[in-house]
Amino acid sequence: MTTSESAPPRSLRAVDSRSPAVTRAVAILEELSRRQRPMALAELSRALDLAKSTVANLCSALESTHMIRRVDGRWTLGYKLVELGRGFLAGTDIVAEFRGQSAVLAVAATETLLLAVLDGSEVVYIARHDGCQPIRLASDIGLRLPAVATALGKAMLAGLPESELDKRLAQLSELPQLTARSHRTMDALRRDLDATRERGYAVDDEQSTEGVTSISVALSGSDNPPTAVGATLLAARLTTPLRESLVADLRQLAGRLGQLARS
């Protein structure tokens, strides 16, 4: 069972919003995205703690705008979201710059590179560069992962002011255990973040996916939102010379993108 499948229901009966219908509609989209499969009306109702009639009305409205669609009597995300996502990416200068700069890096251009932002306590991938490695690693655009278990997330967390870091870590009731190497305690995580600040880059040593390692550098001057670039590869391939070359390339990439973020 995935983390999203096992997440406890969240009640939206009493919504603190100027437009409760809009907030609930967005919650439906988020729930369908988390589950990554079609959901029946009753299941959506239980997941959001809303009356079936309320969910049915919201789903009908979302369907009329092509935001969701029916598949065998169940609801799933619609193709309109793909169009909106493409529009966002096309209008984001940093994404276009990331793609162009990634392709000309001396060593990192051959690897899977990622551009991500920090959203609460999660990392969201917003762009990917596919290198020429024979094995493609799963890192789809739009994917969310716990920041504390990824190099991208730890690079961004390490760059936050202490008060902001404490605020984001307080959102976690417990540390996610994605692999046997995931941090078990907050003290271990904070020691990792201290080491990240000292060396200037973060490392995911099979903490999010077994057999996969990542290196990441945060962009300076990109506080809203915090942003980072990273390389992901099979752990067995990461030699010391390759690590040093990737860090150099990622610092170069982060520096160029950071200038754009500050302009």
Backbone as CSV, one residue per row, in Angstrom:
resi,resn,N_x,N_y,N_z,CA_x,CA_y,CA_z,C_x,C_y,C_z
1,MET,0.847,-1.198,0.000,0.000,0.000,0.000,0.880,1.243,0.000
2,THR,0.580,2.225,-0.830,1.377,3.435,-0.913,1.042,4.374,0.232
3,THR,1.913,5.365,0.431,1.660,6.355,1.467,0.358,7.088,1.227
4,SER,0.067,7.412,-0.038,-1.161,8.138,-0.353,-2.389,7.304,-0.065
5,GLU,-2.312,5.980,-0.320,-3.455,5.121,-0.079,-3.735,4.985,1.411
6,SER,-2.688,5.031,2.240,-2.852,4.800,3.659,-3.084,6.077,4.452
7,ALA,-3.077,7.238,3.774,-3.266,8.511,4.469,-4.657,8.568,5.076
8,PRO,-4.785,9.094,6.311,-6.084,9.169,6.966,-6.998,10.157,6.269
9,PRO,-8.324,9.944,6.379,-9.269,10.874,5.761,-9.109,12.272,6.347
10,ARG,-9.366,13.280,5.550,-9.332,14.654,6.040,-10.714,15.241,5.885
11,SER,-11.221,15.859,6.927,-12.581,16.359,6.897,-12.646,17.743,6.263
12,LEU,-13.557,17.891,5.310,-13.772,19.187,4.664,-15.185,19.699,4.927
13,ARG,-15.815,19.146,5.960,-17.181,19.597,6.269,-17.190,21.048,6.724
14,ALA,-16.222,21.409,7.561,-16.118,22.790,8.023,-14.869,23.406,7.407
15,VAL,-15.040,24.105,6.304,-13.911,24.656,5.564,-13.744,26.133,5.889
16,ASP,-12.541,26.505,6.306,-12.234,27.906,6.574,-11.791,28.554,5.270
17,SER,-12.759,28.987,4.478,-12.465,29.524,3.156,-13.551,30.511,2.758
18,ARG,-13.163,31.514,1.975,-14.151,32.455,1.457,-15.027,31.811,0.393
19,SER,-14.543,30.724,-0.188,-15.299,30.015,-1.210,-15.171,28.508,-0.961
20,PRO,-15.970,27.962,-0.047,-15.855,26.544,0.316,-15.994,25.603,-0.874
21,ALA,-16.835,25.932,-1.829,-17.025,25.045,-2.976,-15.736,24.917,-3.781
22,VAL,-15.037,26.041,-3.966,-13.779,25.999,-4.706,-12.738,25.192,-3.932
23,THR,-12.649,25.417,-2.628,-11.698,24.685,-1.800,-11.963,23.185,-1.855
24,ARG,-13.234,22.808,-1.799,-13.581,21.384,-1.849,-13.317,20.791,-3.230
25,ALA,-13.562,21.570,-4.272,-13.280,21.084,-5.625,-11.786,20.828,-5.813
26,VAL,-10.968,21.740,-5.305,-9.514,21.556,-5.389,-9.102,20.319,-4.588
27,ALA,-9.754,20.095,-3.450,-9.442,18.918,-2.633,-9.754,17.624,-3.386
28,ILE,-10.793,17.638,-4.186,-11.115,16.460,-5.004,-10.006,16.205,-6.013
29,LEU,-9.542,17.255,-6.664,-8.450,17.106,-7.626,-7.189,16.581,-6.936
30,GLU,-6.884,17.119,-5.759,-5.704,16.672,-5.026,-5.820,15.206,-4.618
31,GLU,-7.015,14.795,-4.197,-7.216,13.409,-3.770,-7.063,12.456,-4.948
32,LEU,-7.613,12.803,-6.091,-7.468,11.961,-7.285,-6.011,11.894,-7.716
33,SER,-5.287,13.007,-7.570,-3.876,13.011,-7.925,-3.077,12.118,-6.986
34,ARG,-3.385,12.185,-5.697,-2.658,11.357,-4.726,-2.905,9.874,-4.951
35,ARG,-4.140,9.504,-5.240,-4.471,8.084,-5.387,-3.960,7.507,-6.706
36,GLN,-3.865,8.358,-7.726,-3.345,7.931,-9.032,-4.145,6.766,-9.626
37,ARG,-5.434,6.799,-9.419,-6.336,5.792,-9.983,-7.756,6.332,-9.894
38,PRO,-8.676,5.803,-10.711,-10.069,6.249,-10.616,-10.669,5.917,-9.253
39,MET,-11.530,6.802,-8.753,-12.165,6.612,-7.457,-13.675,6.706,-7.593
40,ALA,-14.380,5.833,-6.879,-15.835,5.861,-6.869,-16.323,7.036,-6.022
41,LEU,-17.566,7.434,-6.258,-18.142,8.557,-5.525,-18.108,8.314,-4.022
42,ALA,-18.482,7.116,-3.608,-18.512,6.797,-2.175,-17.120,6.867,-1.564
43,GLU,-16.124,6.444,-2.312,-14.747,6.468,-1.810,-14.255,7.901,-1.658
44,LEU,-14.546,8.747,-2.625,-14.185,10.150,-2.525,-14.883,10.806,-1.339
45,SER,-16.143,10.471,-1.153,-16.915,11.025,-0.049,-16.285,10.665,1.288
46,ARG,-15.877,9.396,1.443,-15.251,8.975,2.700,-13.884,9.638,2.887
47,ALA,-13.106,9.745,1.819,-11.760,10.296,1.919,-11.769,11.752,2.352
48,LEU,-12.798,12.497,1.935,-12.870,13.923,2.228,-13.876,14.261,3.321
49,ASP,-14.565,13.222,3.819,-15.581,13.409,4.861,-16.635,14.423,4.429
50,LEU,-17.147,14.212,3.206,-18.205,15.059,2.666,-19.398,14.199,2.268
51,ALA,-20.557,14.792,2.271,-21.765,14.074,1.855,-21.654,13.673,0.387
52,LYS,-22.225,12.522,0.046,-22.171,12.059,-1.336,-22.787,13.071,-2.286
53,SER,-23.876,13.702,-1.852,-24.546,14.673,-2.721,-23.640,15.856,-3.021
54,THR,-22.874,16.294,-2.021,-21.944,17.404,-2.222,-20.848,17.027,-3.211
55,VAL,-20.269,15.829,-3.011,-19.211,15.364,-3.898,-19.739,15.168,-5.317
56,ALA,-20.956,14.638,-5.436,-21.553,14.413,-6.756,-21.720,15.730,-7.506
57,ASN,-22.197,16.765,-6.819,-22.380,18.072,-7.461,-21.041,18.673,-7.890
58,LEU,-20.038,18.549,-7.019,-18.722,19.093,-7.353,-18.091,18.337,-8.519
59,CYS,-18.246,17.021,-8.528,-17.684,16.223,-9.613,-18.353,16.552,-10.944
60,SER,-19.645,16.776,-10.914,-20.365,17.140,-12.140,-19.861,18.469,-12.685
61,ALA,-19.616,19.425,-11.776,-19.109,20.726,-12.207,-17.693,20.598,-12.763
62,LEU,-16.853,19.807,-12.110,-15.488,19.606,-12.589,-15.475,18.860,-13.919
63,GLU,-16.406,17.932,-14.088,-16.474,17.203,-15.350,-16.860,18.124,-16.500
64,SER,-17.746,19.072,-16.228,-18.207,19.972,-17.286,-17.087,20.878,-17.790
65,THR,-16.040,21.061,-16.967,-14.892,21.882,-17.379,-13.708,21.011,-17.801
66,HIS,-13.938,19.706,-17.877,-12.930,18.731,-18.307,-11.756,18.598,-17.334
67,MET,-11.965,19.026,-16.093,-10.924,18.857,-15.082,-10.865,17.415,-14.572
68,ILE,-12.008,16.726,-14.587,-12.027,15.308,-14.258,-12.917,14.609,-15.287
69,ARG,-12.866,13.285,-15.315,-13.660,12.514,-16.258,-14.049,11.189,-15.620
70,ARG,-15.046,10.531,-16.220,-15.512,9.238,-15.717,-14.827,8.104,-16.463
71,VAL,-14.445,7.091,-15.702,-13.889,5.867,-16.260,-14.572,4.697,-15.563
72,ASP,-15.432,4.000,-16.297,-16.180,2.872,-15.735,-16.928,3.259,-14.466
73,GLY,-17.572,4.408,-14.499,-18.373,4.840,-13.363,-17.586,5.465,-12.232
74,ARG,-16.290,5.589,-12.374,-15.448,6.213,-11.351,-14.852,7.505,-11.896
75,TRP,-14.321,8.299,-10.965,-13.774,9.594,-11.347,-12.248,9.549,-11.389
76,THR,-11.676,10.231,-12.379,-10.229,10.362,-12.475,-9.905,11.727,-13.067
77,LEU,-8.655,12.134,-13.018,-8.271,13.454,-13.504,-8.506,13.582,-15.008
78,GLY,-8.831,14.791,-15.439,-9.124,15.031,-16.844,-7.948,15.606,-17.604
79,TYR,-8.089,15.620,-18.917,-6.999,16.070,-19.773,-6.780,17.583,-19.716
80,LYS,-7.757,18.328,-19.213,-7.606,19.773,-19.093,-6.435,20.118,-18.189
81,LEU,-6.177,19.271,-17.184,-5.076,19.526,-16.262,-3.723,19.456,-16.967
82,VAL,-3.626,18.563,-17.958,-2.392,18.478,-18.735,-2.158,19.787,-19.483
83,GLU,-3.218,20.314,-20.056,-3.126,21.578,-20.792,-2.705,22.713,-19.867
84,LEU,-3.288,22.755,-18.670,-2.933,23.808,-17.719,-1.484,23.656,-17.256
85,GLY,-1.071,22.414,-17.032,0.303,22.171,-16.618,1.302,22.605,-17.674
86,ARG,0.999,22.308,-18.917,1.881,22.730,-20.005,1.950,24.242,-20.092
87,GLY,0.814,24.889,-19.858,0.793,26.344,-19.891,1.662,26.950,-18.807
88,PHE,1.617,26.348,-17.615,2.463,26.820,-16.522,3.940,26.668,-16.866
89,LEU,4.325,25.485,-17.347,5.729,25.228,-17.655,6.227,26.114,-18.783
90,ALA,5.371,26.317,-19.797,5.769,27.138,-20.942,5.978,28.595,-20.536
91,GLY,5.251,29.034,-19.503,5.358,30.419,-19.079,6.334,30.648,-17.945
92,THR,7.104,29.622,-17.587,8.062,29.733,-16.492,9.474,29.784,-17.054
93,ASP,10.112,30.943,-16.971,11.434,31.138,-17.554,12.463,30.172,-16.990
94,ILE,12.385,29.902,-15.696,13.409,29.076,-15.068,13.368,27.645,-15.586
95,VAL,12.187,27.162,-15.966,12.071,25.814,-16.523,12.755,25.749,-17.885
96,ALA,12.486,26.736,-18.730,13.115,26.766,-20.051,14.630,26.891,-19.928
97,GLU,15.082,27.716,-18.996,16.519,27.893,-18.796,17.151,26.602,-18.271
98,PHE,16.458,25.937,-17.379,16.954,24.657,-16.850,17.164,23.655,-17.975
99,ARG,16.197,23.554,-18.856,16.308,22.606,-19.965,17.484,22.947,-20.875
100,GLY,17.633,24.223,-21.184,18.713,24.619,-22.077,20.088,24.447,-21.453
101,GLN,20.228,24.839,-20.185,21.526,24.769,-19.518,21.915,23.328,-19.188
102,SER,20.938,22.485,-18.877,21.236,21.093,-18.534,21.885,20.361,-19.702
103,ALA,21.454,20.689,-20.900,21.922,19.967,-22.090,23.382,20.232,-22.413
104,VAL,23.968,21.302,-21.864,25.346,21.654,-22.230,26.337,21.453,-21.078
105,LEU,25.894,20.851,-19.991,26.806,20.591,-18.882,27.820,19.520,-19.273
106,ALA,29.025,19.650,-18.782,30.118,18.777,-19.210,29.869,17.314,-18.892
107,VAL,29.426,17.012,-17.688,29.223,15.624,-17.257,27.761,15.339,-16.944
108,ALA,27.099,16.248,-16.232,25.735,16.017,-15.774,24.722,15.908,-16.913
109,ALA,25.066,16.399,-18.097,24.138,16.327,-19.231,23.780,14.894,-19.590
110,THR,24.621,13.942,-19.210,24.349,12.540,-19.539,23.481,11.852,-18.489
111,GLU,23.159,12.574,-17.400,22.389,11.989,-16.297,20.959,12.505,-16.271
112,THR,20.146,11.909,-15.406,18.802,12.410,-15.150,18.907,13.579,-14.181
113,LEU,18.501,14.759,-14.628,18.554,15.963,-13.807,17.147,16.444,-13.507
114,LEU,16.968,17.020,-12.321,15.650,17.452,-11.887,15.695,18.879,-11.352
115,LEU,14.607,19.595,-11.599,14.380,20.917,-11.021,13.152,20.792,-10.137
116,ALA,13.245,21.228,-8.885,12.134,21.048,-7.947,11.970,22.266,-7.063
117,VAL,10.773,22.415,-6.511,10.483,23.472,-5.544,10.013,22.826,-4.250
118,LEU,10.091,23.596,-3.176,9.657,23.128,-1.859,8.258,23.644,-1.587
119,ASP,7.324,22.734,-1.339,5.935,23.088,-1.041,5.584,22.488,0.312
120,GLY,5.611,23.317,1.348,5.378,22.803,2.692,6.520,21.900,3.113
121,SER,6.201,20.639,3.354,7.229,19.663,3.722,7.475,18.666,2.600
122,GLU,7.060,19.042,1.378,7.214,18.145,0.239,7.994,18.811,-0.886
123,VAL,8.641,17.971,-1.688,9.318,18.400,-2.908,8.385,18.143,-4.084
124,VAL,8.313,19.099,-5.006,7.513,18.930,-6.220,8.432,19.086,-7.419
125,TYR,8.502,18.056,-8.273,9.327,18.128,-9.476,8.622,18.982,-10.522
126,ILE,9.309,19.989,-11.058,8.681,20.839,-12.073,9.352,20.729,-13.440
127,ALA,10.510,20.096,-13.511,11.164,19.889,-14.812,12.169,18.755,-14.685
128,ARG,12.410,18.091,-15.819,13.361,16.975,-15.842,14.159,17.010,-17.130
129,HIS,15.438,16.707,-17.015,16.314,16.531,-18.179,16.714,15.066,-18.232
130,ASP,16.424,14.403,-19.337,16.779,12.997,-19.502,18.125,12.897,-20.200
131,GLY,19.078,12.273,-19.537,20.386,12.074,-20.136,20.375,10.894,-21.081
132,CYS,21.509,10.256,-21.229,21.626,9.143,-22.178,21.926,7.815,-21.483
133,GLN,21.586,7.713,-20.198,21.815,6.462,-19.489,20.807,5.408,-19.954
134,PRO,21.206,4.136,-20.015,20.311,3.091,-20.520,19.112,2.817,-19.630
135,ILE,19.229,3.132,-18.336,18.127,2.914,-17.402,17.542,4.260,-17.015
136,ARG,16.242,4.449,-17.311,15.584,5.710,-16.974,14.955,5.583,-15.591
137,LEU,15.284,6.506,-14.707,14.778,6.476,-13.344,13.457,7.226,-13.260
138,ALA,12.530,6.698,-12.466,11.199,7.286,-12.339,11.277,8.611,-11.595
139,SER,10.937,9.679,-12.264,10.975,11.011,-11.658,10.068,11.930,-12.470
140,ASP,8.802,11.608,-12.513,7.861,12.327,-13.362,7.619,13.744,-12.863
141,ILE,7.411,14.652,-13.799,7.071,16.027,-13.457,5.746,16.036,-12.706
142,GLY,5.685,16.794,-11.625,4.498,16.843,-10.788,4.545,15.901,-9.606
143,LEU,5.521,14.991,-9.589,5.647,14.043,-8.489,5.988,14.775,-7.202
144,ARG,5.364,14.336,-6.116,5.644,14.879,-4.785,6.302,13.808,-3.929
145,LEU,7.335,14.210,-3.189,8.013,13.303,-2.275,8.328,14.051,-0.988
146,PRO,8.459,13.334,0.115,8.830,13.997,1.376,10.195,14.675,1.244
147,ALA,10.263,15.939,1.579,11.518,16.679,1.433,12.630,16.083,2.279
148,VAL,12.287,15.548,3.449,13.321,15.056,4.368,13.987,13.783,3.880
149,ALA,13.433,13.147,2.845,13.993,11.891,2.345,14.643,12.029,0.984
150,THR,14.761,13.241,0.473,15.324,13.457,-0.858,16.465,14.459,-0.804
151,ALA,17.415,14.322,-1.731,18.518,15.287,-1.799,17.994,16.670,-2.147
152,LEU,17.045,16.754,-3.089,16.478,18.040,-3.468,15.841,18.721,-2.261
153,GLY,15.057,17.958,-1.512,14.383,18.527,-0.355,15.358,18.970,0.713
154,LYS,16.362,18.135,0.993,17.316,18.482,2.043,18.175,19.681,1.650
155,ALA,18.472,19.818,0.360,19.229,20.994,-0.091,18.440,22.271,0.180
156,MET,17.137,22.221,-0.066,16.299,23.405,0.155,16.051,23.641,1.637
157,LEU,15.798,22.585,2.395,15.573,22.735,3.833,16.809,23.317,4.518
158,ALA,17.981,22.864,4.102,19.217,23.332,4.725,19.455,24.814,4.494
159,GLY,18.870,25.370,3.445,19.056,26.780,3.139,18.042,27.700,3.784
160,LEU,17.079,27.143,4.515,16.056,27.963,5.148,16.565,28.593,6.438
161,PRO,16.032,29.760,6.814,16.306,30.297,8.149,15.834,29.298,9.200
162,GLU,16.462,29.293,10.345,16.162,28.295,11.369,14.691,28.290,11.772
163,SER,14.099,29.479,11.888,12.689,29.554,12.289,11.779,28.941,11.236
164,GLU,12.101,29.182,9.950,11.299,28.624,8.867,11.487,27.113,8.787
165,LEU,12.707,26.639,9.017,12.959,25.201,9.024,12.157,24.526,10.128
166,ASP,12.177,25.112,11.318,11.421,24.540,12.435,9.933,24.480,12.108
167,LYS,9.432,25.505,11.445,8.013,25.564,11.093,7.636,24.447,10.131
168,ARG,8.487,24.197,9.154,8.179,23.155,8.165,8.325,21.760,8.765
169,LEU,9.344,21.561,9.584,9.522,20.245,10.198,8.400,19.951,11.195
170,ALA,7.826,21.004,11.773,6.723,20.811,12.723,5.476,20.262,12.048
171,GLN,5.414,20.365,10.725,4.271,19.812,9.985,4.294,18.290,9.949
172,LEU,5.426,17.694,10.309,5.575,16.243,10.246,5.251,15.617,11.598
173,SER,4.268,14.747,11.621,3.962,14.023,12.857,4.983,12.916,13.093
174,GLU,5.575,12.416,12.002,6.638,11.425,12.072,7.429,11.469,10.776
175,LEU,8.654,10.994,10.813,9.487,10.986,9.617,9.073,9.831,8.708
176,PRO,8.938,10.084,7.400,8.542,9.015,6.472,9.637,7.971,6.338
177,GLN,9.251,6.720,6.372,10.207,5.618,6.255,10.050,4.979,4.875
178,LEU,10.758,5.514,3.889,10.644,5.027,2.520,11.560,3.838,2.252
179,THR,12.712,3.813,2.908,13.653,2.696,2.780,14.289,2.448,4.148
180,ALA,15.115,1.413,4.215,15.814,1.112,5.464,16.811,2.196,5.835
181,ARG,17.200,3.031,4.864,18.170,4.097,5.119,17.518,5.431,5.458
182,SER,16.210,5.524,5.420,15.527,6.773,5.765,15.828,7.148,7.215
183,HIS,15.918,8.441,7.481,16.194,8.901,8.840,15.095,8.439,9.792
184,ARG,15.511,7.925,10.939,14.559,7.451,11.947,14.242,8.504,12.989
185,THR,15.142,9.462,13.192,14.948,10.469,14.227,15.183,11.870,13.672
186,MET,14.580,12.840,14.338,14.763,14.234,13.927,16.203,14.680,14.149
187,ASP,16.855,14.140,15.172,18.255,14.486,15.419,19.134,14.051,14.243
188,ALA,18.885,12.849,13.725,19.666,12.365,12.578,19.425,13.244,11.360
189,LEU,18.188,13.650,11.152,17.874,14.533,10.030,18.596,15.866,10.169
190,ARG,18.572,16.444,11.347,19.214,17.748,11.544,20.728,17.648,11.379
191,ARG,21.317,16.521,11.776,22.756,16.345,11.541,23.047,16.285,10.040
192,ASP,22.160,15.653,9.301,22.291,15.586,7.841,22.196,16.984,7.237
193,LEU,21.267,17.787,7.715,21.112,19.149,7.202,22.322,20.010,7.552
194,ASP,22.893,19.794,8.748,24.115,20.522,9.115,25.255,20.166,8.157
195,ALA,25.382,18.870,7.847,26.430,18.422,6.921,26.193,18.986,5.524
196,THR,24.931,19.095,5.139,24.588,19.661,3.832,25.036,21.110,3.744
197,ARG,24.784,21.888,4.785,25.202,23.295,4.788,26.721,23.399,4.694
198,GLU,27.415,22.525,5.418,28.879,22.606,5.472,29.525,22.299,4.123
199,ARG,29.027,21.276,3.420,29.666,20.905,2.143,29.051,21.624,0.948
200,GLY,27.845,22.201,1.120,27.230,22.971,0.050,26.373,22.178,-0.910
201,TYR,26.110,20.942,-0.624,25.202,20.134,-1.436,24.621,19.009,-0.583
202,ALA,23.473,18.497,-1.010,22.780,17.445,-0.266,22.930,16.108,-0.975
203,VAL,22.840,15.043,-0.191,22.958,13.689,-0.722,21.791,12.840,-0.239
204,ASP,21.199,12.112,-1.147,20.199,11.088,-0.826,20.865,9.743,-1.108
205,ASP,21.342,9.113,-0.057,22.057,7.843,-0.189,21.068,6.692,0.011
206,GLU,20.234,6.461,-1.019,19.216,5.412,-0.998,18.199,5.619,0.125
207,GLN,17.943,6.879,0.489,16.976,7.166,1.544,15.545,7.237,1.028
208,SER,15.379,7.487,-0.262,14.029,7.552,-0.828,13.718,6.353,-1.716
209,THR,14.751,5.791,-2.370,14.564,4.625,-3.247,15.783,3.723,-3.130
210,GLU,15.564,2.466,-2.868,16.683,1.533,-2.758,17.428,1.424,-4.086
211,GLY,18.752,1.464,-4.012,19.573,1.338,-5.206,19.768,2.614,-5.980
212,VAL,19.165,3.716,-5.530,19.241,4.993,-6.243,19.814,6.059,-5.316
213,THR,20.722,6.850,-5.827,21.299,7.951,-5.066,21.104,9.264,-5.815
214,SER,21.104,10.360,-5.086,20.898,11.678,-5.685,21.800,12.701,-5.019
215,ILE,22.158,13.711,-5.789,22.940,14.840,-5.298,22.193,16.105,-5.690
216,SER,22.153,17.094,-4.802,21.371,18.293,-5.107,22.029,19.555,-4.566
217,VAL,21.824,20.643,-5.292,22.311,21.968,-4.902,21.135,22.933,-4.976
218,ALA,20.940,23.712,-3.931,19.858,24.693,-3.902,20.254,25.964,-4.631
219,LEU,19.274,26.637,-5.209,19.511,27.920,-5.869,19.571,29.013,-4.813
220,SER,20.527,29.889,-4.896,20.572,31.039,-3.998,19.666,32.125,-4.557
221,GLY,18.978,32.812,-3.659,18.098,33.896,-4.086,16.739,33.444,-4.563
222,SER,16.419,32.133,-4.389,15.101,31.635,-4.835,14.281,31.248,-3.616
223,ASP,13.978,32.246,-2.788,13.270,31.965,-1.537,11.773,31.767,-1.732
224,ASN,11.228,32.216,-2.831,9.781,32.129,-3.008,9.426,31.581,-4.384
225,PRO,9.327,30.261,-4.521,9.587,29.265,-3.475,11.045,28.814,-3.497
226,PRO,11.508,28.150,-2.420,12.841,27.546,-2.462,12.924,26.576,-3.634
227,THR,14.055,26.585,-4.340,14.219,25.790,-5.561,15.591,25.113,-5.536
228,ALA,15.665,23.939,-6.156,16.941,23.221,-6.201,17.032,22.405,-7.475
229,VAL,18.265,22.061,-7.841,18.523,21.161,-8.964,19.247,19.935,-8.422
230,GLY,19.054,18.806,-9.091,19.693,17.590,-8.614,19.920,16.584,-9.719
231,ALA,20.833,15.664,-9.454,21.110,14.551,-10.361,20.748,13.258,-9.658
232,THR,20.108,12.345,-10.384,19.681,11.062,-9.834,20.275,9.947,-10.673
233,LEU,20.871,8.958,-10.008,21.510,7.861,-10.734,21.564,6.612,-9.863
234,LEU,21.888,5.491,-10.479,22.028,4.251,-9.737,23.199,4.376,-8.763
235,ALA,22.977,3.953,-7.529,23.999,4.099,-6.500,25.296,3.387,-6.882
236,ALA,25.182,2.278,-7.589,26.371,1.506,-7.952,27.282,2.260,-8.917
237,ARG,26.766,3.283,-9.606,27.553,4.026,-10.577,28.313,5.199,-9.968
238,LEU,27.961,5.596,-8.746,28.492,6.837,-8.198,29.891,6.648,-7.608
239,THR,30.891,6.910,-8.414,32.278,6.902,-7.955,32.626,8.290,-7.408
240,THR,33.745,8.376,-6.710,34.168,9.673,-6.180,34.418,10.701,-7.289
241,PRO,35.125,10.336,-8.379,35.312,11.319,-9.466,33.990,11.773,-10.085
242,LEU,33.038,10.832,-10.257,31.750,11.214,-10.845,30.998,12.141,-9.899
243,ARG,31.027,11.846,-8.601,30.365,12.716,-7.633,30.923,14.135,-7.705
244,GLU,32.243,14.255,-7.757,32.871,15.584,-7.799,32.490,16.338,-9.066
245,SER,32.435,15.625,-10.185,32.059,16.274,-11.451,30.608,16.709,-11.437
246,LEU,29.735,15.871,-10.883,28.317,16.216,-10.823,28.081,17.407,-9.901
247,VAL,28.755,17.431,-8.774,28.613,18.570,-7.857,29.040,19.855,-8.543
248,ALA,30.147,19.812,-9.270,30.625,21.006,-9.982,29.606,21.476,-11.013
249,ASP,29.056,20.539,-11.771,28.063,20.893,-12.790,26.784,21.425,-12.162
250,LEU,26.342,20.800,-11.079,25.110,21.246,-10.421,25.279,22.632,-9.812
251,ARG,26.455,22.908,-9.273,26.711,24.255,-8.748,26.684,25.285,-9.869
252,GLN,27.228,24.908,-11.002,27.195,25.807,-12.162,25.757,26.047,-12.610
253,LEU,24.980,24.980,-12.687,23.579,25.093,-13.114,22.777,25.910,-12.106
254,ALA,22.967,25.624,-10.818,22.232,26.361,-9.780,22.598,27.847,-9.798
255,GLY,23.862,28.153,-10.060,24.285,29.535,-10.121,23.615,30.299,-11.258
256,ARG,23.536,29.666,-12.422,22.910,30.332,-13.571,21.410,30.514,-13.355
257,LEU,20.765,29.497,-12.806,19.333,29.598,-12.557,19.045,30.572,-11.416
258,GLY,19.942,30.618,-10.439,19.772,31.550,-9.333,19.807,32.990,-9.806
259,GLN,20.666,33.281,-10.780,20.718,34.632,-11.330,19.381,35.001,-11.982
260,LEU,18.796,34.030,-12.665,17.493,34.275,-13.292,16.416,34.498,-12.240
261,ALA,16.478,33.721,-11.158,15.471,33.848,-10.101,15.549,35.195,-9.412
262,ARG,16.760,35.760,-9.335,16.923,37.049,-8.661,16.628,38.235,-9.571
263,SER,16.565,38.006,-10.871,16.373,39.123,-11.801,14.914,39.534,-11.905
